[in-house]
Amino acid sequence: MEFKLVADYKPAGDQPQAIEQLVSAINAGEECSTLLGVTGSGKTFTMANVIAQTNRPTLILSHNKTLAAQLYGEFKNFFPENAVEFFVSYYDYYQPEAYIPSTRTYIEKELSINDDIEKLRLKTVSSLLSGRRDVIVVASVSCIYGCGNPEDFHATAVEIKVGDEYDRQVLLRKLVEALYTRTELELTPATFRVRGETIDIMAAFGEFGDQCFRITFFDREVESIHRIDPTTGKRLGSMESIRLYPTNLFVTTQERINRAVSEIYVDLGKQIRFFEGEGMEEEAQRIKQRVEYDLEMIKELGYCSGIENYSRYFDGRPAGSRPFCLLDYFPEDFITFIDESHVTIPQLHGMFGGDRARKENLVDYGYRLPAAKDNRPLKFHEWETLTPTKIFVSATPADYEIASSKGAIIEQLVRPTGLIDPYICVRKKDNQIDDLLEEINIEIRKGNKILVTTLTKRMAEELSGYFDRIGLRNSYIHCGVDTVSRVQVLDNLRDDQIDVIVGVNLLREGLDLPDVSLVAIFDADKEGFLRNVRSMTQMAGRAARHPNGHVIMYADTVSRSMHKTIFETNRRREKQILHNLEHHKFPRKAQKTGGAGQSPLLNDIAAEKPANMTAYPIVEDHYAPAIAAENTAEYTTTESIKELIAKTKEEMLRAAKSLDYLAAARHRDKIKELEKLL
């Protein structure tokens, strides 16, 4: 089945050329390409069009669950008739097993699994193994962690067809091997019930998730398969065949279990002899007790706590080899989109190192066999090898993406909404709090919202406390604020319960806040991770969904990163303005999204163009150049000041023609101050 894209609008702005270039690159066999799309330019819709035109299975990687859920909802809307799946970590809480040698502290593994997410993960692999080509998987970086062997998962599936002959006992045993549970009571997902010549089965997930089936036999032949109501037994329809996949990704066959147990005993003996040879009697006794207990559990029940640490034996892999993961379930020609690649790629880089450091302590002190090290996330070069066609998607691609793309950088700078990048002002740090308060009050009176980014958690808290004392509705966000509270703060801003959010670097990728018209950046000249070009461009992007969006950088000098950010912003603004003028586009505010299941772009495009407008709407300073403010004249020459006066006069006249007299008055005052400087 081919992909069928459903949307109420067509590609606009820079989207058509971006789609064409990406499709051409994929068809030409390019391994890597980069989609450089500004905030709010509809990158998701571009990705959807590329998928529809190439008709290849697709993996979309996101750097956190929240954004992954948002993407999942949007792609479900775009492709309602195709298989759009969701694969993220199924842990609501996870404390990995660890040992701290300095304090001789062993930490037991603790976890809480979300059953609904686990079903979605299983549904993902069943869709990939079903033979369908129209599959889109939205995943977090958890997709590079180990999971079961796809051959075992497929081999353990139970397929039943009308007219085929089965030994009923063999069929029941296959259901048990697929981890279905026999019951005589009410049917629940992943259970089956036997009554005479019939077997009732309730599927756990996938195409038949939570559906109940009745298989009727005549001697050894399957006479009929009916979908039934699990409560009343009423027939709801007949079927020719069903295929039920295992209820766990780590399922394996009995033959593999027997072979694995033998191999584990051999390696256990080697490890005991190693510890004894090193004089580590305590460690030798510890590993003997722990592994023998696990082996008894595996022989009796088929599993044990921490069975994933023995995955190499069950998979039949040699020592040091990579584990199987979600990527192994895809066909060879799949496409990988890496969303917000400048954040996602570093995550992929760092997963292996952190896991290896923790596992080495467990092995060195007798808590795990060396094979536990092979239950790990992929190394970065392994991930590169397993993803043959990659498209990096980011407003600020990093050096890796640019180098890997070998010049295939496809820009998407023009927004379908007509919005342009926010203009940037640079102001001295002298009296920065008073200056910011004045700006905040102006925006609040217009019904707009403000984001303030600080360099430290302490400054964020102190500034938020000061705002509290003067009666300004605000909250702060930083890494010390838990995820639930962080989401609540953002919701409070959207619901008009607060006007200002003060944060460190958490006000960046993926935040959809159309009411934010001002982003203030303190200590903008402090070069570093939080104030480099990518960070400041992403921060500025939070104001790009508002027609009056602007950014104030408070700094004593113009750093190299500031200069690059302003230069690039000006370049983008110039292209966006020219496009709007040529196509008579009117910038309009982006609409609030309705959650993960709703596409923000759909709201943006659905907005009506203002009627009977012969000029741009009243948009305060929307096309003001990204320049230093009037109290930073030492940054400029005399000639620069004269040019600035001329430009400001043009802005004053245009604001007056648009009947925006407040903006015109501010331009007039700015001209007076600049003339004094001459």
Stockholm file with secondary structure:
# STOCKHOLM 1.0

chainA/1-678         MEFKLVADYKPAGDQPQAIEQLVSAINAGEECSTLLGVTGSGKTFTMANVIAQTNRPTLILSHNKTLAAQLYGEFKNFFPENAVEFFVSYYDYYQPEAYIPSTRTYIEKELSINDDIEKLRLKTVSSLLSGRRDVIVVASVSCIYGCGNPEDFHATAVEIKVGDEYDRQVLLRKLVEALYTRTELELTPATFRVRGETIDIMAAFGEFGDQCFRITFFDREVESIHRIDPTTGKRLGSMESIRLYPTNLFVTTQERINRAVSEIYVDLGKQIRFFEGEGMEEEAQRIKQRVEYDLEMIKELGYCSGIENYSRYFDGRPAGSRPFCLLDYFPEDFITFIDESHVTIPQLHGMFGGDRARKENLVDYGYRLPAAKDNRPLKFHEWETLTPTKIFVSATPADYEIASSKGAIIEQLVRPTGLIDPYICVRKKDNQIDDLLEEINIEIRKGNKILVTTLTKRMAEELSGYFDRIGLRNSYIHCGVDTVSRVQVLDNLRDDQIDVIVGVNLLREGLDLPDVSLVAIFDADKEGFLRNVRSMTQMAGRAARHPNGHVIMYADTVSRSMHKTIFETNRRREKQILHNLEHHKFPRKAQKTGGAGQSPLLNDIAAEKPANMTAYPIVEDHYAPAIAAENTAEYTTTESIKELIAKTKEEMLRAAKSLDYLAAARHRDKIKELEKLL
#=GR chainA/1-678 SS CCCCCCCSSCCCTTHHHHHHHHHHHHHTTCSEEEEEECTTSCHHHHHHHHHHHHCCCEEEECSSHHHHHHHHHHHHHHCTTSEEEEECCCEEEEECCEEEGGGTEEECCEEEECHHHHHHHHHHHHHHHTTCSCEEEEECGGGGSCCCCHHHHHHTCEEEETTCBCCHHHHHHHHHHTTCEECSSCCCTTEEEEETTEEEEECCSGGGTTCEEEEEEETTEEEEEEEECTTTCCEEEEESEEEECCSSTTCCCHHHHHHHHHHHHHHHHHHHHHHHHTTCHHHHHHHHHHHHHHHHHHHHHSCCTTGGGGHHHHHTCCTTCCCCCGGGGSCTTCEEEEETHHHHHHHHHHHHHHHHHHHHHHHHTTSSCGGGGGSSCCCHHHHHHHCSEEEEEESSCCHHHHHHHTTCEEEECCCTTCCCCCEEEEECSTTHHHHHHHHHHHHHHTTCEEEEECSSHHHHHHHHHHHHHTTCCEEEECTTSCHHHHHHHHHHHHTTSCSEEEESSCSCTTCCCTTEEEEEETTTTCCSGGGSHHHHHHHHHTTTTSTTCEEEEECSSCCHHHHHHHHHHHHHHHHHHHHHHHHTCCCCCCCCCCSTTSCHHHHHHHSCCCTTCSSCCCCTTTTCCSEECGGGGGGSCHHHHHHHHHHHHHHHHHHHHTTCHHHHHHHHHHHHHHHHHC
#=GC SS_cons         CCCCCCCSSCCCTTHHHHHHHHHHHHHTTCSEEEEEECTTSCHHHHHHHHHHHHCCCEEEECSSHHHHHHHHHHHHHHCTTSEEEEECCCEEEEECCEEEGGGTEEECCEEEECHHHHHHHHHHHHHHHTTCSCEEEEECGGGGSCCCCHHHHHHTCEEEETTCBCCHHHHHHHHHHTTCEECSSCCCTTEEEEETTEEEEECCSGGGTTCEEEEEEETTEEEEEEEECTTTCCEEEEESEEEECCSSTTCCCHHHHHHHHHHHHHHHHHHHHHHHHTTCHHHHHHHHHHHHHHHHHHHHHSCCTTGGGGHHHHHTCCTTCCCCCGGGGSCTTCEEEEETHHHHHHHHHHHHHHHHHHHHHHHHTTSSCGGGGGSSCCCHHHHHHHCSEEEEEESSCCHHHHHHHTTCEEEECCCTTCCCCCEEEEECSTTHHHHHHHHHHHHHHTTCEEEEECSSHHHHHHHHHHHHHTTCCEEEECTTSCHHHHHHHHHHHHTTSCSEEEESSCSCTTCCCTTEEEEEETTTTCCSGGGSHHHHHHHHHTTTTSTTCEEEEECSSCCHHHHHHHHHHHHHHHHHHHHHHHHTCCCCCCCCCCSTTSCHHHHHHHSCCCTTCSSCCCCTTTTCCSEECGGGGGGSCHHHHHHHHHHHHHHHHHHHHTTCHHHHHHHHHHHHHHHHHC
//
